[in-house]
Amino acid sequence: MKKLIPSYVRVPLIFALVMGAMEYFIDSGDKPAFIEYPMVALFLGVFLFLLVAIEIVVSAVDKVTYHLLSEEQKKQLEEAQSLPFTESAFYQGIMKKLTRSKEIEEEHDVMLDHDYDGIKELDNVLPPWWVNLFYLTIIFAFVYLVRFHIFNDYDQASEFETEMAIAKAEVEKYKLTAPDLMDKEKVTLLTDATALAEGKSIFEAKCVACHKADGGGSIGPNLTDNHWILGGGIKNVFNTIMEGGREGKGMVPWKTEIKPSDIQKVASYVLSLQGTNPKEGKAPEGDVWVDENATKTETIKDTTVTDTTKTEIVAVVK
């Protein structure tokens, strides 16, 4: 007999629906449910096998039954199967069960005895579209009940937290490549404790593998002396962290992982390590760097200079 949906479509469709439902309702983390839970895969395999076996048996029974029909019965069956779906007995039967509505020609069957000045009342059911919509709401309510009250899926609070976390991650990702936040020309040395603490936190997370926690250097150079390979000062250190060190053997560029404003904090923290002289610090590398834009005192008019004043002047010159 002719099927409304062929078996080669029906079987994979049912299998996909069952698999999708299990994947949805079973919390398996990042892995698919049939990998995280092998018993699920076994169940689906047995289910698919049973579906295929049933289809084979039903198809064989249909063929035997068809051959047992008389020629007139075969003709009637073929005529019924050739009708459009909306005119088929299957469709008409379903619609009748769902709506139980009466056609205009059958209104006398649902006419009530009430008569108000010639106005009569029909005891008819609601329109088919309304009834179908009502059944859909029942199905939706059942699915909602199973999902949120039996399997305890996410609630509004967890959904809000998830959406906020996603939004925050997207904002942070945007800030990594957002233009005009900070660059070599705009960067300035930060000295406040909060910024340096944040810079230290990032340094300990990203830089200690090559420079040690105290900045004394291991694979990378010592950051506590006054020797610099690519130049010292906030602008040079910021640019080195942002763009990376020497090609082929220097530090990788961090601009894709650390946003520019945080690189400014790291660079400021690195410069705060100057002169700390950690134990087992690495030997100096590069050249002594002197800031050419630093203020220098060329003439001191006061000839009476105390030892303390001499110290302060020397510090300014350096």
TORGU-34198 format. One line per field, with one value per residue (C-alpha): x, y, z; residue in one letter. Coordinates in nm, 3 decimals, m for minus. Each point is the difference from the previous one (the first is absolute). Example, Ala and Ser with C-alpha at 12.3 -4.5 7.8 and 13.67 -1.06 7.14 Angstrom:
<sites>
x 1.230;0.137
y m0.450;0.344
z 0.780;m0.066
torza A;S
</sites>
This chain:
<sites>
x 0.000;0.113;0.136;m0.060;0.374;0.239;0.191;0.337;m0.109;m0.199;0.265;0.290;m0.240;m0.120;0.356;0.120;m0.285;0.076;0.373;m0.060;m0.235;0.254;0.279;m0.218;m0.119;0.325;0.270;0.320;0.217;0.207;m0.015;m0.300;m0.223;0.066;0.376;m0.026;m0.259;0.061;m0.325;m0.184;0.172;m0.087;m0.362;m0.020;0.159;m0.251;m0.282;0.109;0.034;m0.354;m0.134;0.165;m0.124;m0.356;0.009;0.119;m0.274;m0.274;0.115;m0.007;m0.349;m0.125;0.124;m0.160;m0.328;m0.003;0.038;m0.292;m0.237;m0.236;0.043;m0.293;0.145;0.341;m0.163;m0.190;0.318;0.198;m0.275;m0.006;0.381;m0.004;m0.214;0.168;0.109;m0.268;m0.268;0.132;m0.196;0.300;0.003;m0.378;m0.014;0.266;m0.170;m0.335;0.149;0.181;m0.281;m0.330;m0.142;m0.307;m0.027;m0.262;m0.217;m0.002;m0.093;m0.345;0.172;0.142;m0.292;m0.125;m0.363;0.049;m0.172;0.039;m0.214;0.099;0.368;0.109;0.316;0.239;0.170;0.306;0.361;0.273;0.159;0.260;0.292;m0.080;m0.027;0.331;0.170;m0.140;0.144;0.338;m0.004;m0.068;0.299;0.217;m0.110;0.083;0.348;0.059;m0.111;0.232;0.296;m0.007;m0.184;0.103;0.349;0.070;0.140;0.130;m0.212;m0.020;0.276;0.249;m0.100;0.068;0.339;0.092;m0.098;0.190;0.311;m0.020;m0.048;0.294;0.224;m0.100;0.076;0.342;0.069;m0.093;0.223;0.301;m0.019;m0.197;0.177;0.123;m0.012;0.373;0.310;0.371;m0.046;m0.274;0.134;0.118;0.161;m0.251;0.103;m0.322;m0.011;m0.317;0.137;0.333;m0.179;m0.203;0.317;0.172;m0.291;0.023;0.380;m0.022;m0.250;0.179;0.365;0.150;0.083;0.271;0.079;m0.066;m0.240;0.261;0.096;0.351;m0.022;0.041;m0.072;m0.073;0.228;0.030;m0.258;0.142;0.325;0.050;0.098;m0.259;0.011;m0.275;0.011;m0.136;m0.258;m0.375;m0.040;0.264;m0.104;m0.365;0.084;0.216;m0.279;m0.256;0.193;0.243;0.377;0.264;m0.128;0.077;0.128;m0.170;m0.324;m0.324;m0.241;m0.267;m0.240;m0.236;m0.036;0.046;m0.190;0.211;m0.111;0.110;0.331;0.053;m0.046;0.242;0.262;m0.037;0.039;0.311;0.157;m0.085;0.237;0.299;0.277;m0.156;0.303;m0.157;0.215;0.143;m0.094;0.108;0.301;m0.080;m0.086;m0.015;0.110;m0.043;m0.302;m0.015;m0.314;0.105;m0.311;0.073;0.045;0.365;0.140;0.283;0.075;m0.029;0.029;0.006;0.359;m0.091;m0.120;m0.049;0.062;m0.376;m0.051;0.285;m0.174;m0.330;0.172;0.175;m0.331;m0.159;0.286;m0.035
y 0.000;0.356;0.180;0.368;0.040;m0.251;m0.224;0.128;0.345;m0.103;m0.220;0.253;0.277;m0.186;m0.102;0.362;0.125;m0.251;0.071;0.376;m0.030;m0.201;0.239;0.288;m0.147;m0.174;0.233;m0.139;0.312;0.076;m0.357;m0.153;m0.210;m0.321;0.038;0.112;m0.270;m0.315;m0.153;0.275;m0.097;m0.365;0.089;0.204;m0.283;m0.253;0.246;0.051;m0.375;m0.056;0.274;m0.154;m0.348;0.127;0.178;m0.318;m0.209;0.257;0.037;m0.377;m0.026;0.283;m0.178;m0.331;0.174;0.190;m0.321;m0.158;0.279;m0.041;0.210;0.222;0.054;0.082;0.256;0.161;0.013;0.165;0.258;0.082;0.036;0.230;0.260;0.319;m0.019;0.248;m0.219;m0.328;m0.199;0.021;0.382;0.032;m0.240;0.195;0.335;m0.140;m0.133;0.325;0.245;m0.190;0.304;m0.012;0.133;0.262;m0.267;m0.190;0.292;m0.146;m0.275;0.248;0.244;0.072;0.035;0.359;0.259;0.371;0.200;m0.226;m0.015;m0.355;m0.128;m0.269;m0.239;m0.025;m0.042;0.260;0.066;m0.259;0.249;0.096;m0.361;m0.091;0.296;m0.109;m0.349;0.154;0.195;m0.325;m0.165;0.302;m0.002;m0.370;0.047;0.300;m0.199;m0.290;0.220;0.255;m0.175;m0.364;0.023;0.334;0.184;0.357;0.269;0.372;0.084;m0.245;0.110;0.362;m0.089;m0.199;0.282;0.253;m0.220;m0.034;0.375;0.073;m0.240;0.166;0.345;m0.115;m0.157;0.326;0.201;m0.209;0.136;0.321;0.301;0.313;m0.145;0.020;0.009;0.074;0.373;0.041;m0.231;0.150;m0.149;m0.106;0.030;m0.058;m0.313;m0.139;0.012;m0.150;m0.280;m0.084;0.011;m0.234;m0.244;m0.013;m0.025;m0.299;m0.167;0.063;0.091;m0.199;m0.299;0.202;0.280;m0.161;0.142;0.248;0.115;m0.141;m0.179;m0.360;m0.060;0.368;0.283;0.154;0.280;0.153;0.149;0.305;m0.200;m0.035;m0.190;0.200;0.313;0.093;0.249;m0.041;0.050;m0.254;m0.261;0.044;m0.042;m0.309;m0.171;0.102;m0.090;m0.261;m0.017;m0.083;m0.203;m0.370;0.001;0.276;0.021;m0.068;0.293;0.012;0.240;m0.283;m0.121;0.310;0.320;0.318;0.161;m0.313;m0.005;0.353;m0.136;m0.288;0.234;0.235;m0.292;m0.121;0.344;0.001;m0.299;0.214;m0.021;m0.278;m0.225;m0.343;m0.293;m0.210;0.267;m0.057;0.188;0.329;m0.019;0.279;0.357;0.247;0.208;0.373;0.205;0.285;0.199;m0.007;0.338;0.080;0.266;0.173;0.291;0.031;0.360;m0.066;m0.078;m0.121;m0.356;m0.249;m0.373;m0.064;0.256;m0.158;m0.336;0.146;0.177;m0.318;m0.183;0.264;m0.020;m0.381
z 0.000;m0.068;0.303;0.072;0.071;m0.161;0.238;m0.120;0.121;0.305;0.164;m0.013;0.105;0.309;0.083;m0.032;0.218;0.276;m0.015;0.004;0.296;0.201;m0.091;0.116;0.328;0.104;0.131;m0.153;0.008;m0.310;m0.127;m0.180;0.223;m0.193;0.065;0.361;0.073;m0.211;0.123;m0.183;m0.325;0.066;0.064;m0.321;m0.196;0.132;m0.065;m0.362;m0.049;0.127;m0.227;m0.306;0.098;0.048;m0.336;m0.174;0.162;m0.072;m0.361;m0.047;0.155;m0.223;m0.312;0.099;0.089;m0.329;m0.201;0.188;m0.106;m0.293;m0.313;0.099;0.350;m0.148;m0.230;0.288;0.208;m0.279;m0.055;0.372;0.007;m0.304;0.180;0.129;0.361;0.117;m0.160;0.132;0.257;0.234;m0.002;0.017;0.293;0.194;m0.063;0.108;0.323;0.074;m0.075;m0.012;m0.182;m0.222;m0.352;m0.089;m0.157;0.332;0.227;0.063;0.200;0.252;0.007;0.354;0.095;0.111;m0.217;0.078;m0.240;m0.286;0.100;0.058;0.171;m0.122;0.237;m0.227;0.105;m0.038;m0.341;m0.109;0.002;0.360;0.112;m0.169;0.165;0.337;m0.048;m0.084;0.326;0.188;m0.169;0.076;0.364;0.031;m0.150;0.227;0.305;m0.081;m0.085;0.280;0.285;m0.042;m0.155;0.176;m0.298;0.032;0.166;m0.071;0.247;m0.151;m0.351;0.096;0.148;m0.311;m0.235;0.211;m0.001;m0.379;m0.038;0.230;m0.194;m0.327;0.144;0.122;m0.339;m0.170;0.230;m0.104;m0.354;0.056;m0.157;0.179;0.353;0.054;m0.218;0.025;m0.048;0.261;0.268;0.328;0.308;0.268;0.363;0.198;0.213;m0.161;m0.354;0.106;0.189;m0.311;m0.210;0.246;m0.021;m0.379;0.017;0.233;m0.232;m0.330;0.055;0.288;m0.220;m0.177;0.246;0.342;0.257;0.129;m0.352;0.033;m0.335;m0.115;m0.367;m0.034;0.114;0.345;0.035;0.317;m0.130;m0.225;m0.309;m0.276;m0.329;m0.170;0.210;0.341;0.113;m0.007;m0.377;m0.100;0.258;m0.097;m0.370;0.068;0.191;m0.260;m0.316;0.133;0.020;m0.259;m0.292;0.031;0.358;0.191;0.195;m0.182;m0.052;0.269;m0.173;m0.097;0.361;0.216;m0.070;m0.041;0.326;0.189;m0.189;0.135;0.353;m0.062;m0.146;0.298;0.239;m0.184;0.035;0.371;0.036;m0.097;0.257;0.209;m0.064;0.063;0.107;m0.283;m0.248;m0.358;m0.137;m0.177;m0.370;m0.252;0.056;0.282;m0.091;0.076;m0.055;m0.228;0.092;0.370;0.170;0.063;0.227;m0.183;0.230;0.372;0.108;0.374;0.090;0.348;m0.051;0.279;m0.038;m0.007;m0.278;m0.200;0.021;m0.124;m0.290;m0.107;0.005;m0.222;m0.249;m0.021
torza M;K;K;L;I;P;S;Y;V;R;V;P;L;I;F;A;L;V;M;G;A;M;E;Y;F;I;D;S;G;D;K;P;A;F;I;E;Y;P;M;V;A;L;F;L;G;V;F;L;F;L;L;V;A;I;E;I;V;V;S;A;V;D;K;V;T;Y;H;L;L;S;E;E;Q;K;K;Q;L;E;E;A;Q;S;L;P;F;T;E;S;A;F;Y;Q;G;I;M;K;K;L;T;R;S;K;E;I;E;E;E;H;D;V;M;L;D;H;D;Y;D;G;I;K;E;L;D;N;V;L;P;P;W;W;V;N;L;F;Y;L;T;I;I;F;A;F;V;Y;L;V;R;F;H;I;F;N;D;Y;D;Q;A;S;E;F;E;T;E;M;A;I;A;K;A;E;V;E;K;Y;K;L;T;A;P;D;L;M;D;K;E;K;V;T;L;L;T;D;A;T;A;L;A;E;G;K;S;I;F;E;A;K;C;V;A;C;H;K;A;D;G;G;G;S;I;G;P;N;L;T;D;N;H;W;I;L;G;G;G;I;K;N;V;F;N;T;I;M;E;G;G;R;E;G;K;G;M;V;P;W;K;T;E;I;K;P;S;D;I;Q;K;V;A;S;Y;V;L;S;L;Q;G;T;N;P;K;E;G;K;A;P;E;G;D;V;W;V;D;E;N;A;T;K;T;E;T;I;K;D;T;T;V;T;D;T;T;K;T;E;I;V;A;V;V;K
</sites>
